[in-house]
Each structure stands twice: as structure tokens, then as C-alpha cells.
């Protein structure tokens, strides 16, 4: 049996979790509201907030888990990718904490952690290898073929913007507020997804491109606003529903093709955009049509959290993959 303390600080959420083997005992997250007034994450403010949050968050996770810090067998931490200042806070704290307890440290890749969140023991079915995972967030969009916990082949990825970035930019163009993804998702439920049509790029293979969708949406609105300055306000819900349908359809078309080509019958999604209600429901629909099995993470595991870092750390712990204290964080 192992007790893993995990720390996540790659962007603007400070999180700590405790796992006993693959069972989650606690998962504490401190979110940062300071960025809302700027319409996006301000790196310097994020790192300062991490400095303020890291100690109470770690202390809270240990208390909620009902353990003593001496019970911890290893400390896992997000080494990257992410914002350098934010990562420095989490990495430095994890190293110091582990060194004070004479415990080993485990470096975790943030993207792998998102995918491996499906293996946290919640008493439900977990994916069987091989399976396809669509990793989709504000900074990353990839189609992965998993043959084992750490054998992840990138079949396709975005060649420019990420899907979450495109959704957030659409929200910003319409002045909906920040973060844009949840707002568009909410408003889309009130709109007609077939009200407007937006073309998707013809990209070969399993790769994506979202910059064209974003640009065409901008030009579309620019032309409409010349005719009617109140166009966005009048058609806000329909615009949200239409752009969301375009992006989700584009995402799943490639995933469906990848699953067929690789003879895989299990599909998972992970990352911040996996919280999108249309993506979740459309994945279920695609899987039902092919008699595949869909794996959709709980909402609490979609955004950045230390539970996913902990489960990745647990599987590395089993392999004896410990990190050297000198390892620096990395942004990409």
C-alpha cells in the first residue's frame, strides 16, 4: 500500500490531493478569481496566488485524508507543461516538503495526468487498453492511442489554436465574459445550433486547426454588425449553439475516424473542454451508434486538479520512477 501526496500548480488552480494506492482520499482546489477582470490568466498574478494558497491547500488535503504527513510515501507534482512561475511554486514546495520528510519525489506530465484521471478508483468501469482518448483543453488538443498507462501515441493534434482557445476567443469576441467556455455552453442550451453554419478546415489525417474557425467567426460577426449593431445581442444564444456545434462536430469526426482505423472500441475524453455538455452528449451518441464504450470524467476531474497528478504518480511509484531533486519545471 502507498500513500501519495500530489500537487498541481500548472496554471491558475492550486490543488493538493492524497491517494491511497488508486483510491482518492482528498482533493482540495483553490481557484483564482483575480483573473476574471483581465479576461484571461495573468501569469504574475497566478504565481503570487499560488504562493498564498499552497500551504493551506496542502494542509487541508492531508487533514481531509485523515492521515499524518509521516504516512506519506512519496510526493508527486506537476513538472509541466504550464506557466513557469506557477510551476515553480508547486515544484519548489513539493521538493522541499519531500526532502523534509526524506521521501522520494515523482514528476508528472500535466497532459498524461489528465488522461490517467480515468483510472482513479471510483468503483466504476475504467478503460481497457488499447483505447482512444481525446485530450482537449484551452491549451492542448490531441487524439491519443493508449496501449498502457504510459504508452500514449499521439495520432493527431492541433497545428495552431486549441479547441478550448477557439471557444474562449469566440466568447471574447461576443464580450460574454471569462472564462468563456462555460458561458457559451450555458447559452448554447437556449439556442438553435442550426441557425448559422461555419465551415471547418480540411486538415489531412487526424490533425486539427481551429484558427480558421475562429477567424471566420470573427469576419462573420463583423459583416453582420455592419448591417445591425445589435446582431450579437439579438442572436447570442444561436451564435453560441452554432459555434459550439461546429467545434464539437469537428473534434468528434476525427476521433471517430481514428477509432475505426485503429479498431478501438473504447473512447475517453479528458481535459477542461471535456466538461462541455455537448461534447459529452455527442460522444455518447457516437459510441452508441458504433456499439463502443464511452468514458467521460466527472466534472471535478475535467479541470486542473491534483487527483489526476496523484493517480499518475501512483503508477510511476509502482514502476519505481522517482525524480532527481535537481529537475526543473518545463513550460512545453
N, C-alpha and C positions, 0 to 999 in steps of 0.2 A: 504494500500500500504506500502511496506517495501523497504528500500534501504540497501543492504548487501554489505559490503566490504569484499572480500575474499583474502586470502594469501596462496600461495603454495610454499614450500621450502623443499620438502622431499628428493630431490637428487641433481641434478646439474642445475636445471632451477629455477630461481627466478621469480615468477609471482604474479600479483595482478589483480583483476577484480572487477567490480561493476555491480550488478544486481538490477533492479527494479522489484520486485517480481520474475518472472521466465524469464524476458527479459534481455538479456546481453547488457549492455551499454558500457563496455570496457573490454579488456583482454590483458594486457601487459606482455610480457615474455622476460626475459634477459637470453640468453643461455650462457654457459661457454665453450669456445674453448680450454681452457688451458689443458683439459684432453686428447686431441687428441694425443699428443706426448707420452703419457703414455699407450695408448691402453685401457683405462678404467678410471672410475671416481676415483679420489684420494680424499678421504673424507676431509682431512685437507684443501686442496686447494678449495674444493667445499664450505666449511663453510666460508672461507675467502672471496670468491667471493660473497656469499650471503650477507655478511656484507656490501660490497661495493655497491651492487645492490638494496638492499631492499628499501631504502628511495626514490631514483629516480623512481623505478618501481611503488611504491605505489602512489607517487605524480603524475606520468604520467597517472595512471589508473583513478584517481579522476578527473584530468583535462580533459581527453578524454571523461569521462562520463558526463561532463558538470554539475557537482554538487559541492556543498560546503561540506567540511568534517563534518560540523554540521548537514547535511542532513542524515548522516549515522545512521541507526537504530541498527545495530549490526555488529560485526566483526567476520567472520568465518575464521578458519585456519586449516591447516593440522596438526593433532596431531601425526599421524603415520599411517602405518609403514614407515620407511625410515632411512636415515643416521642420527645418533643422533646429530652431530654437525650442520648439515644443518637444521634439525627440530628446534633445539634450537634457531636459528636466527629468523625464521619465527614465532615461538610460542612466544618468548620473545617480538618481535616487536608488534605482534597482541595484546598481553595483555597490553603492555604499551600504545599503541595507543588508545585502547578501554577505558582504565582506565582514560586517559587524557580527553576523551570526555564523561566520565560517561555512557558508552554504554555497553551492555552485550556482552559476547563472546560466540562463538559456536564452539565446537571441531568437526572436521570432520575426518572420516576414509578415508585414501587415496584410498583404493580399492573400497569402496562404492561410492566415488566421481566419479571414472572412469565410473562406471555403470550408475549412475544418470545423467551423461552428456547427455544422450539421452532425458532428459526432459527439456533441455534448449529450450525455445520457439523461434523457427526459422520459424514459420509459416508452418511447415511441420508435417506430421503424427508422433506421438510418440507411443511407445509400450503400449499395454493394458495388464493388469495383468490377469492371470499369463503369464510370458514369460521366455524363457531361455536366459541367457547371458553367452557368452564365454569371460571371462576376461583373457587376455593373454598379458604378458609383459616380460621384461628382468628378473624380479624377481618373477613373480607370474603367475600361470596357473590354472584357476578354471572354472568349469561349475556350474553356479548358477541358481536356480529356484527362480524367484521373484514373490511373491504374493502381495507385496505392496512396497512402496518406501524403507522401512527399514526391510522388512521381506524377507531376502535373505538366502535360504537354499543352502549350499554347497553340490552339488550332487557328485562332483569328483574334484580332484586336483592332481597336480604333487607330486610324492613321493620322488623326488630328484631335478633335474635341472628344470628350467622353459623353455618354448619353446623359448623365446627370448634369453635366455642364451645359448641354444644349437646353435641357428643361429649365435650368436656373436662368439661363440667358433669355429664354422666351418670357419667363416671369418678370425679369428685369425690364425687358422692352415694353411690357404692358404695365409696368410700375405696380406690381402686385404685392411687393414686399419680400422679405428674406426670412428664412430660406424659401426659395421659390417652388421647389418640388412638391412639398405637402400642400401648398396653396393651390397649385394647378390641379393636383389630384382631387382636392376637395371641390373646386369649382367645376371640374370636368363632369362630376356626377350630376350636375344640374344642366349640362349642355348636350347638344346634338353632335356626336362625333363625326357625322357625315355632312355637317354644314359646310365645311371647307376642305379642299383637297390640297395636300402638299406632297410634292414629288420626293422620292428617296433616291440617293445616289446609286448608280450601278457599279458597285465595287466587286472585283473578282474574288472568288474564294469565300472565306469566312470572315474577311476583314470588314470593318465599318468605317464610315465617315459621317460625321454629324455637323461639320462646319457648313456644308451646303444647305442642310435643312434649316439651320439657324439663320443663315443669310437670306434664304428665300422667304422665310417667315418675316424677317425684318423688311424686305422690299415689298412684300405683300401688304403689310400694315402701312408702310409709307405711302403706297399708292392709294389705299382706301382712305387714309386720313386726309389726303388732299381733297377728296370728294366730300368727306364727312368727318369733321374734327372729333365727333363723339362716337366714332365707329367702334373703338375698343370697349368703351363703356357699354354700348348697346349690345355687343356680341361677345362679351368677356367669357361667359361660360362655354359658348360654342367654340370659341378660339382655343380655350384650354382643352376641351374634349378632343378637338380635331388634331392639335399638335401632339397631344399625348398618344392618341391612336396611331399617328404616323410613326412616332419613335418606337412605341412598343411593338407595332407590327414589323418594323424593320429589324428590331432586336430578335424577335422570335422566329422570323423567317430563316435567318442564318442558323440559329440554334437547331431548328427542326431539320434543316438540311444536313448539319453536322452529325446529328444523332442517326439519321437514316444512313449516311455514308459510312459511319463507323459502327453500325449495327449495335447501337446502345439503346437500351430500353428504360433508362432512368435519367431524369433531368433534374438538376438542382439550380437554384438561383441564390446569389449571395451579394452582399454589399448594400450600400444605402438605398439605391433605387429599387432593391428587392422589396422595399416597403410599399411600393406603388401598387395601389389596389387593382388597376387594370392589368399590369404585368402579372400579378399573382393569379387573377382570374383567367387571363388568356393562356397562361402556361398550363393551368388545369385543363382548359378546353382542348389545347393542342395534344396534351398527353392522353386525354380520354379518347380522342379521335384515333390515336395510334395504339391504344391499349398500353401506354407507357405509364411509369410511376413518376409523379412529381414530388419534389422535396422543396418545401417552402419554409424558410426560417421564421421563428416567432419574431414579432416586431421588435422585441428587446434585443435581438441578435443582429438586426439589419444594420443599424448604425454602429459607429465605433464603440467597442466595449472590451473590457479586459477578459470576459469569459472566453471569447474566441482565442485570445492570446494564451490563456491558460490551457485550453484543450490542445493547441499546437505545442505548447511547452510540455504537456504530459506525454505526447507521443515522441517528442525528442528525448525526454527523460528516459523513456523505455529503451531508446536506442543508445543512451549514454552520450548524447550530443550536447556537451557543455561548452560554453563560450569562454574565451580568454578575457580577462578583466580589461585589457587594453583596446578591445574592439570599439571603434567609434560608430555613431549613428550614420545613416546614409539617407539622402533625400529621394533618390530614384533607384 
